[in-house]
Every structure is written in C-alpha cells, then in structure tokens.
Amino acid sequence: MVNGEPLVISVPARELVLVPIAGSVFDTAVFSGAVISAELRLALDLVTATYRSVGGLQPVRCVARPEIFTHGLSLEWLKRNLGQATQHLCLSDGTSIKLIPRFRNHLFTYGLQSHQGYLDFKRLLLRAPELLMQCHSQVNSFHRVDHLGSAFEPSPNLMQPTVPLNAPAVWFFGFYLNPNSLEDSAEHMLNWGEIGEPQLLDFEKVTYIPLTEAAANDIYFQRVLAELISAVYFDPTHCLFIRLPLLGSGLTDRMRLSLDGIRRSHLHIPQVRSRNIFFASGDLPEEALAPLGSRLSFVLHHTFEFWRYTRPLYQEANEIAVFLDRQWKTPPESAKRLFLAGFGRAPKFILSIHAAEGEWAAG
C-alpha cells in the first residue's frame, strides 16, 4: 500500500480545525507546524517516513472531508486534482471510516489507546460494519466484524524505519499502592519525588509494560499486571517499568487510573515503596532499551501502538507477550501474521479468559 506510488490520505475533521488549509486537497506539509493531536502526529510521521523510504517522490496529498465526494461531478473533480493517485489511506481516530469511491481504500486506526476512542470504534463497527469491509486492507491492525468474517488483503505493516530522535524527557517514580486510597498512593509517590533513571544493566531481567488508558480500564489485563507486580515485588534481579497512560491530564490522575485497575484485581501487593518497580511518565526511549538485548521483555495490551519502536528492538528482546481483546477465543491468524512481520518474531499471546481464571503465569 505504501510502495512509492502516489498516496492520498484523509484525517478526522476535528484534526483540521487549526490546520491552515486553502482547499479540499492539500499537501501534508501543512501539518508540520499545525496544532494536531500527538497521536496523529506520530501516525503521520510514520506514514510519510515510510513513503519516502520506499522511493515515494511525489508529495503525500490529503483530502479534507472525503465523504462529500461521492459521485458525479464532485468525484470527477477530486480525481482530476489527485492526478494518478489510486490509493487512499484513511487515518481514523475510531469515530469514522472515510472511503473514496473508485480508490483502493486502506484503514490506519490511531489513538485507540484512549478508552473512549476504543469504545467509539467498537460502536462504529456495530452500527456500520460495511465500512470496515469496504477497506482493501488495514495498516498495523487486525480489526474484524465477527458476523461478516474477513475479506481483507494481508495487513500492511509499517514500523519506525529508524530510532526516533529527540524523545521527550521521562520521569520515574517508585511504585506504591495503598489499597484503601488511590489519592494517598499517588501523593506518596509524588512526595517521594522523581528518581533518576534506574540503572537498567544492574538487573538480570527488565519487563516493560506501556499501559494505555484502554488497558487501565480492562479488568482482565489489569489482573495480568497485578500478578506480575506481585511476583516481582521483592526480586532484586527483576525490574518492572509501567508507562503511565498518555492522557491529557496530570501525573496524579494518570497514577490513580493505573492503580485503580490493579487494586480491583484484589491480589495481595505489599504496601511498601518498591525498589524495582517504577511508573514512567512517558515512552521509554529506544536508546535506553536497546542495550538490554535479551534482558528485555514486553507485555503489551492490544491497544498499544507497537509501531512506536523499531523492529530490531523487538527482535533482540527476550520475550514479547500480547494481550488480546475479549472477542478472541484463540489468537487469529491475522494477528499472528501482523506481529510476526512487525516484531520479526512470533509473540506469546495472552487471552482474556486465561487472565480471568488466573492461568497466566508471570515471570
């Protein structure tokens, strides 16, 4: 799909509110200095970087509100202004799927790490499943409509071609949970203050869990997380990093959200400050993770945007575990193919039914 041929994209209308566009068709270069969501920025950078890396020479074009170009003169006008392009990539935040008639339409969902975004997308698939089924392929996802089966080409896989530069600063806080008060828990961690970056090479094992808002609201995944925390709490050889969900709110709210699901698992977790379990305020930079090699393991919720990191990082890791949505009773072949291509290796899959029954063994 992203193969050097002329490419057209569309983005949600809400993302265009503060973008200075002069018409219905414009180059994506206008996004470079515009105010858009961080999630869309990441997706756009990935698409454009991949397009350039495979020899794409023409500017990537964007269509504002493609749903108005349905047929007749309006569609003919659009095709004239898009030249030789025949591939349309819909970047969706989960609220809609936009299609352009006579084009090969592809879907790239971003921002579904948001609990509301994920619920919006599931609601969309219930109300208008035919929209998903009219896409020729999905990028970096394996969504499906249960009763309609699958009619997709193999999902294209886009990974970061190089390690992202200028990663934002990350703060670390020693983990603590008072099961009687989330406010007290967050207050203790913040009052103890941010600690320096832990010396990762001092540990024999490092497990990284980039928590999403959707994962924090997934009781089955939180059971897995609580089991892992309980298992490694006093293990000086094992370090556990939990990235706080990337919300627009402050650290206190993000800590409370993360702790709430862990508390609801009702597992015993020591009520003392941990020396080897840390909350991280943002994505751990790849340059900090890469030297760990086989010491590093990932535990990923299916809503995590795994394409934030490069394939070599995953290839060198000891283990990658991917937690699947409740709709999956067995790992789908589409997920197996997608992650094999993305990670360069087969991950371990964790099913909700196993987490609910406490069958997943941490460690």
PLY file of the C-alpha trace (Angstrom):
ply
format ascii 1.0
element vertex 363
property float x
property float y
property float z
element edge 362
property int vertex1
property int vertex2
end_header
0.00 0.00 0.00
2.83 2.43 0.89
5.07 1.43 -2.01
6.17 4.64 -3.69
3.02 5.08 -5.77
1.16 8.39 -5.31
-0.58 8.30 -1.94
-3.64 10.16 -0.67
-4.62 10.29 2.99
-7.53 11.66 4.99
-7.73 12.55 8.68
-10.65 13.17 11.06
-12.35 16.52 10.55
-11.66 17.54 14.15
-7.92 17.39 13.45
-8.26 20.04 10.74
-9.81 22.75 12.92
-6.48 24.53 13.50
-4.75 23.45 10.28
-4.29 26.28 7.71
-5.66 24.63 4.58
-6.70 26.53 1.46
-8.91 23.91 -0.18
-10.22 20.36 -0.17
-6.93 18.92 -1.45
-3.59 19.93 0.05
-0.09 18.62 0.73
0.56 17.07 4.12
3.45 19.50 4.58
0.93 21.91 6.13
0.72 19.60 9.16
4.36 20.21 10.07
3.68 23.39 12.04
0.00 22.88 12.77
-1.75 22.03 16.03
-2.87 18.39 15.81
-3.02 15.56 18.32
0.22 13.84 19.32
-1.26 10.51 18.18
-2.00 11.81 14.69
1.45 13.41 14.52
3.06 10.05 15.27
0.95 8.27 12.65
1.60 10.93 10.00
5.35 10.86 10.64
5.36 7.07 10.30
3.40 7.09 7.03
5.44 9.87 5.41
8.79 8.43 6.58
7.85 5.01 5.19
6.66 6.56 1.93
9.98 8.34 1.46
11.97 5.24 2.43
10.37 3.17 -0.36
11.08 5.76 -3.03
7.98 7.93 -2.98
8.80 11.10 -4.87
5.53 13.00 -5.02
4.17 14.88 -2.00
1.63 12.94 0.03
-1.72 14.64 -0.52
-4.58 14.96 1.95
-8.31 15.21 1.22
-10.46 17.20 3.64
-13.85 15.58 4.25
-13.63 12.89 1.54
-17.20 11.80 2.33
-18.57 14.70 0.27
-17.00 13.37 -2.96
-19.48 10.58 -3.56
-20.19 10.55 -7.31
-20.71 12.63 -10.43
-19.02 15.99 -10.86
-17.65 16.19 -7.32
-15.87 12.84 -7.63
-14.56 13.68 -11.09
-13.19 16.97 -9.73
-11.44 15.12 -6.93
-9.86 12.57 -9.26
-8.56 15.34 -11.54
-6.97 17.12 -8.60
-5.36 13.93 -7.30
-3.70 13.08 -10.59
-2.55 9.45 -10.89
-3.26 8.51 -7.27
-5.40 5.41 -6.73
-4.50 4.55 -3.11
-6.33 6.22 -0.22
-5.24 5.75 3.40
-7.87 6.72 5.96
-6.27 7.73 9.26
-9.11 7.16 11.72
-9.39 8.03 15.42
-12.14 5.44 15.77
-15.12 7.75 15.24
-15.45 7.22 11.49
-14.06 5.42 8.45
-13.86 7.54 5.31
-13.90 5.98 1.83
-13.27 7.43 -1.62
-15.16 5.70 -4.47
-13.02 4.08 -7.21
-9.94 4.16 -4.96
-8.30 1.33 -3.10
-9.14 2.32 0.48
-6.95 1.32 3.43
-7.52 1.90 7.14
-4.99 3.06 9.74
-6.52 3.46 13.21
-4.59 5.59 15.68
-5.33 6.78 19.20
-7.33 3.68 20.19
-5.19 3.53 23.31
-7.79 6.04 24.55
-10.61 4.22 26.34
-13.24 6.43 24.70
-11.61 6.10 21.28
-11.60 2.33 21.58
-15.27 2.26 22.64
-16.17 4.63 19.80
-14.54 2.34 17.26
-16.27 -0.79 18.59
-19.59 1.10 18.45
-18.85 2.16 14.86
-18.24 -1.44 13.82
-21.57 -2.46 15.34
-23.50 0.32 13.63
-21.79 0.37 10.23
-19.76 -2.85 9.75
-19.90 -2.43 5.99
-17.44 0.48 6.22
-14.69 -1.77 7.53
-15.49 -4.45 4.99
-15.07 -1.99 2.10
-11.44 -1.37 3.05
-8.92 -3.32 0.99
-6.53 -3.64 3.92
-5.73 -2.43 7.42
-2.42 -0.94 8.47
-0.91 -2.17 11.76
-4.19 -3.68 12.99
-6.40 -6.76 12.75
-9.90 -5.43 13.41
-12.80 -7.60 12.33
-16.59 -7.74 12.21
-17.48 -11.08 13.74
-20.58 -11.99 11.74
-19.15 -10.84 8.41
-15.85 -12.68 8.56
-12.74 -11.28 6.88
-12.31 -10.01 3.35
-9.01 -8.19 3.72
-5.72 -8.43 1.98
-2.86 -9.23 4.39
-2.45 -6.21 6.67
0.41 -3.93 5.65
2.90 -3.40 8.44
4.57 -0.04 8.98
7.32 0.18 11.60
9.61 3.06 12.52
12.37 2.92 9.86
14.88 4.47 12.28
15.06 5.18 16.01
13.01 8.36 16.66
15.15 11.34 17.62
14.57 13.91 20.36
12.41 11.68 22.53
10.61 13.64 25.29
12.07 13.52 28.79
10.73 10.75 31.04
10.30 10.88 34.82
10.34 7.79 37.05
8.53 7.17 40.34
8.87 4.25 42.73
5.68 2.15 42.74
3.42 2.23 45.80
-0.20 1.14 46.34
-2.35 1.83 49.36
-5.41 -0.29 48.53
-7.59 1.94 50.72
-6.80 5.19 48.92
-5.68 5.92 45.39
-5.16 9.57 46.35
-2.81 8.60 49.17
-0.92 6.26 46.84
-0.34 8.96 44.23
0.50 11.52 46.91
3.17 9.27 48.41
4.81 8.63 45.03
4.82 12.30 44.11
6.06 13.42 47.54
8.92 10.93 47.38
9.78 12.70 44.16
11.08 11.78 40.76
14.10 9.49 40.83
16.97 9.36 38.40
16.81 6.90 35.54
17.31 3.43 37.06
20.49 1.62 36.09
18.88 -0.99 33.87
22.00 -3.04 33.33
22.11 -3.74 37.08
19.11 -6.07 36.60
19.11 -9.53 35.04
15.56 -9.01 33.68
13.65 -5.87 32.68
9.95 -6.04 31.81
8.31 -3.08 30.10
4.53 -2.57 30.14
3.42 0.54 28.23
0.00 0.97 29.81
-2.78 2.53 27.73
-5.97 4.11 29.02
-7.94 1.28 27.43
-5.69 -1.26 29.17
-6.15 0.51 32.51
-9.91 0.03 32.06
-9.55 -3.62 31.03
-10.07 -5.65 34.20
-8.61 -8.79 32.64
-5.40 -7.08 31.59
-5.12 -5.42 34.98
-5.26 -8.89 36.54
-2.22 -9.83 34.44
-0.44 -6.64 35.52
-1.26 -7.18 39.20
0.02 -10.76 39.04
3.28 -9.58 37.53
3.72 -6.82 40.12
3.06 -9.27 42.96
5.51 -11.81 41.54
8.49 -9.45 41.18
7.96 -7.04 44.10
10.95 -8.21 46.13
13.01 -9.75 43.33
16.23 -7.70 43.13
17.12 -9.28 39.78
13.92 -8.18 38.01
12.94 -4.60 37.14
9.42 -3.68 36.02
8.54 -0.45 34.20
4.91 0.63 33.80
4.39 3.52 31.42
1.50 5.65 32.62
-1.37 6.09 30.12
-0.77 9.03 27.82
-3.68 11.22 28.87
-4.05 14.97 28.66
-4.27 15.18 32.46
-1.60 15.46 35.13
0.51 12.78 36.76
-1.85 12.37 39.72
-4.83 11.42 37.55
-2.70 9.08 35.42
-1.34 7.35 38.52
-4.80 6.95 40.04
-6.20 5.49 36.83
-3.34 3.00 36.61
-3.63 1.97 40.25
-7.40 1.61 40.24
-7.44 -1.44 37.97
-4.52 -3.02 39.82
-6.38 -2.58 43.10
-9.57 -4.10 41.69
-7.72 -7.34 40.96
-7.80 -7.96 44.75
-4.35 -9.56 44.74
-2.05 -9.02 47.69
0.56 -6.39 46.88
2.98 -5.29 49.62
2.19 -1.82 50.96
5.75 -0.54 50.87
7.62 1.53 48.32
9.07 -0.69 45.63
12.75 -0.50 44.72
12.44 -2.37 41.43
9.01 -1.38 40.06
8.59 2.07 38.55
5.96 4.23 36.93
7.32 6.07 33.87
5.73 9.34 32.74
6.18 8.55 29.03
7.56 6.10 26.49
10.95 4.73 27.49
13.40 5.93 24.81
14.58 3.21 22.48
18.20 4.15 23.05
17.72 3.25 26.74
16.04 -0.07 25.96
18.21 -1.28 23.07
21.38 -2.05 25.13
19.36 -4.51 27.25
19.06 -7.00 24.40
17.77 -10.34 25.69
17.32 -8.97 29.22
14.26 -7.06 27.98
10.70 -8.39 27.77
7.48 -6.66 26.68
3.92 -7.15 27.94
1.64 -5.28 25.52
-2.09 -4.63 25.53
-3.61 -4.93 22.06
-4.35 -1.16 22.08
-0.67 -0.23 22.44
0.75 1.35 19.29
3.55 -1.17 18.88
4.89 0.76 15.91
6.33 3.39 18.28
9.53 1.31 18.29
11.69 -0.26 15.59
11.70 -3.91 14.57
15.31 -4.57 15.73
14.38 -3.67 19.33
11.67 -6.33 19.35
13.87 -8.86 17.59
16.54 -8.63 20.29
14.12 -8.85 23.24
13.79 -11.99 25.33
10.01 -12.26 25.08
7.01 -10.32 23.78
3.57 -11.05 25.20
0.48 -9.52 23.55
-2.83 -9.40 25.42
-5.85 -9.83 23.13
-9.35 -8.40 23.34
-12.18 -10.48 24.83
-13.64 -11.18 21.38
-10.74 -13.54 20.62
-11.04 -17.07 21.96
-7.88 -18.10 20.12
-5.18 -15.90 18.54
-6.36 -15.01 14.99
-4.13 -15.75 12.03
-4.28 -12.06 11.07
-2.71 -11.10 14.42
-0.06 -13.78 14.09
0.94 -12.51 10.63
0.85 -8.86 11.67
3.05 -9.24 14.73
5.41 -11.67 13.05
6.05 -9.04 10.39
6.19 -6.16 12.87
8.35 -7.79 15.53
10.36 -10.02 13.22
9.36 -12.90 15.50
6.25 -14.61 16.89
4.95 -13.17 20.18
3.27 -15.01 23.02
-0.47 -14.31 23.15
-2.41 -13.83 26.38
-6.17 -14.38 26.20
-8.69 -12.66 28.49
-10.17 -16.00 29.53
-6.81 -17.10 30.92
-6.33 -13.82 32.79
-9.83 -14.06 34.27
-9.10 -17.55 35.58
-5.65 -16.61 36.87
-3.95 -19.01 34.47
-1.32 -16.59 33.20
1.98 -17.18 34.95
4.01 -14.01 35.49
7.74 -14.01 35.20
0 1
1 2
2 3
3 4
4 5
5 6
6 7
7 8
8 9
9 10
10 11
11 12
12 13
13 14
14 15
15 16
16 17
17 18
18 19
19 20
20 21
21 22
22 23
23 24
24 25
25 26
26 27
27 28
28 29
29 30
30 31
31 32
32 33
33 34
34 35
35 36
36 37
37 38
38 39
39 40
40 41
41 42
42 43
43 44
44 45
45 46
46 47
47 48
48 49
49 50
50 51
51 52
52 53
53 54
54 55
55 56
56 57
57 58
58 59
59 60
60 61
61 62
62 63
63 64
64 65
65 66
66 67
67 68
68 69
69 70
70 71
71 72
72 73
73 74
74 75
75 76
76 77
77 78
78 79
79 80
80 81
81 82
82 83
83 84
84 85
85 86
86 87
87 88
88 89
89 90
90 91
91 92
92 93
93 94
94 95
95 96
96 97
97 98
98 99
99 100
100 101
101 102
102 103
103 104
104 105
105 106
106 107
107 108
108 109
109 110
110 111
111 112
112 113
113 114
114 115
115 116
116 117
117 118
118 119
119 120
120 121
121 122
122 123
123 124
124 125
125 126
126 127
127 128
128 129
129 130
130 131
131 132
132 133
133 134
134 135
135 136
136 137
137 138
138 139
139 140
140 141
141 142
142 143
143 144
144 145
145 146
146 147
147 148
148 149
149 150
150 151
151 152
152 153
153 154
154 155
155 156
156 157
157 158
158 159
159 160
160 161
161 162
162 163
163 164
164 165
165 166
166 167
167 168
168 169
169 170
170 171
171 172
172 173
173 174
174 175
175 176
176 177
177 178
178 179
179 180
180 181
181 182
182 183
183 184
184 185
185 186
186 187
187 188
188 189
189 190
190 191
191 192
192 193
193 194
194 195
195 196
196 197
197 198
198 199
199 200
200 201
201 202
202 203
203 204
204 205
205 206
206 207
207 208
208 209
209 210
210 211
211 212
212 213
213 214
214 215
215 216
216 217
217 218
218 219
219 220
220 221
221 222
222 223
223 224
224 225
225 226
226 227
227 228
228 229
229 230
230 231
231 232
232 233
233 234
234 235
235 236
236 237
237 238
238 239
239 240
240 241
241 242
242 243
243 244
244 245
245 246
246 247
247 248
248 249
249 250
250 251
251 252
252 253
253 254
254 255
255 256
256 257
257 258
258 259
259 260
260 261
261 262
262 263
263 264
264 265
265 266
266 267
267 268
268 269
269 270
270 271
271 272
272 273
273 274
274 275
275 276
276 277
277 278
278 279
279 280
280 281
281 282
282 283
283 284
284 285
285 286
286 287
287 288
288 289
289 290
290 291
291 292
292 293
293 294
294 295
295 296
296 297
297 298
298 299
299 300
300 301
301 302
302 303
303 304
304 305
305 306
306 307
307 308
308 309
309 310
310 311
311 312
312 313
313 314
314 315
315 316
316 317
317 318
318 319
319 320
320 321
321 322
322 323
323 324
324 325
325 326
326 327
327 328
328 329
329 330
330 331
331 332
332 333
333 334
334 335
335 336
336 337
337 338
338 339
339 340
340 341
341 342
342 343
343 344
344 345
345 346
346 347
347 348
348 349
349 350
350 351
351 352
352 353
353 354
354 355
355 356
356 357
357 358
358 359
359 360
360 361
361 362
